[in-house]
Amino acid sequence: MKKLINILILTFLTFNLSIAEVENFTSVVVERIDVEILETLDSAEVYPNPADDHVFLRIKNTESFSEIKIEVMSIIGTKMQVTSDKMDARLYKIDLSNIPVGHYYMLLTVDSKKSLKKFLKK
């Protein structure tokens, strides 16, 4: 009986350690993905700045992300109606011809992470 109790305790401890290892691994993977997203958003470039009728958005390392949401907002937060064309895996062209001259923000969203890039339309 004592051997059976020892085996049960050992099995229980092994199972709990395995779950803890899986939780730690999952946490590390999620943290790594979050860091990759933040690095990608921080390295995004908007050019030319100031812009005329369009700007380009260059994003590094987009292969690991399924969708990047691009929004253009006025300096007071009004969402502007613009269109964006994906030129290749890392380059987007945003048409600014329908918005007036002024200061704007490009809001980039990947998963729940967001980044603002400021630019000027002349």
N, C-alpha and C positions, 0 to 999 in steps of 0.2 A: 504494500500500500504506500509506503514511504517513497519507493522508487517511482510509482505512478504519479504521486504529487510532485516530486522533483522534475519529472518529465513534463508535466503540465505547466509548471512554473517556468521551466526553461523554454518551452514552446511559446508561452505567453510573452516572455521577455524578448525572444527572438522576433516574434511577430510585431511587437511594439517598436523595436529598433528598426525593423524593415520599413514600417510606416513612417517613422521619423526621418529615415534616410530619403524616402520618396518625397516627403513634404519639403525637406531641405533642397533636394534636387529641383523640384518644381519651383521653389522660391528663387533659386539661382537662375534657372532658365527664364522665368518671368522678369527678373531684375536685369538680366543680360539683354532681353528684348527691349525693355524700357530704356536702357542706356543707348542701345542702337537707334531707337526712335528719336530720343532727345538729341543725339549727335547728328542724325540726319536732318532734323528740323533746324538745328543751330547752324549747320553748314549750308543751308539753302541760300541761293543768291538770286536777287531780283535785279535785272539790268535791261536796258539802260536806265539810269536814274540821274536826272529827270527823263521822263518818257514822253513820247508823242502819242501815237495811236495804239501802241501795243508795248508790252513788256515781256521779257522771257524770264522764266523761273527754272533755274537749274538745281536739281536735287541729286545729291550723291547717294548711292547705295539704296535704290528703290526696289531692288529685286526681292527683298525679304518682306515687303509690305504689300498687302493686297490692294489697298485703296488710299489715295491721298486726296483729301478734300481741299479745294482752293476757293476762297471767298475774298472778294474785295469789299472793303468797308471804308466809308468816309471817316474823317477824323473825329466825328461825333458819334460814330457807331452805326450809321445807316448802311444797310447792305446794298451794294450797287449791282446792277444787272450787267454782267460781263460774260463773255464766253471764253472758254479755254480749249485749246487744241493740244493734244499730246503729240509732240513732234517725234520723240523717241522715248526710250525707257527712263531717261533722266531729264528731259527738256519739255517744258510746256510753254505755249505761246498764249498770252492773255490779251484779248482785244479790249482796248480802252476807248475806242472811238465814240461810244455812246455815253460817256461820262464827262462832266465838265472839268475844267482846269482846277487843280487843287492838290492838297495833301491827302494821301490814302494809306491804308494798311492792307496788306495781304495776310489773311488768316489761313494758316496751313494746319490741317488736322490729320493726324495719323493715330488710329485707335482713339484713345481719350486724351492724347497729348496734343497741345496746341502751341503755335509759335506765330508771332507777328513780325512782318517785315514791312518797313516803312518805305514809301516811294512818293515821288512827285510827278503829277501829270502836268505838262506845260502846254 
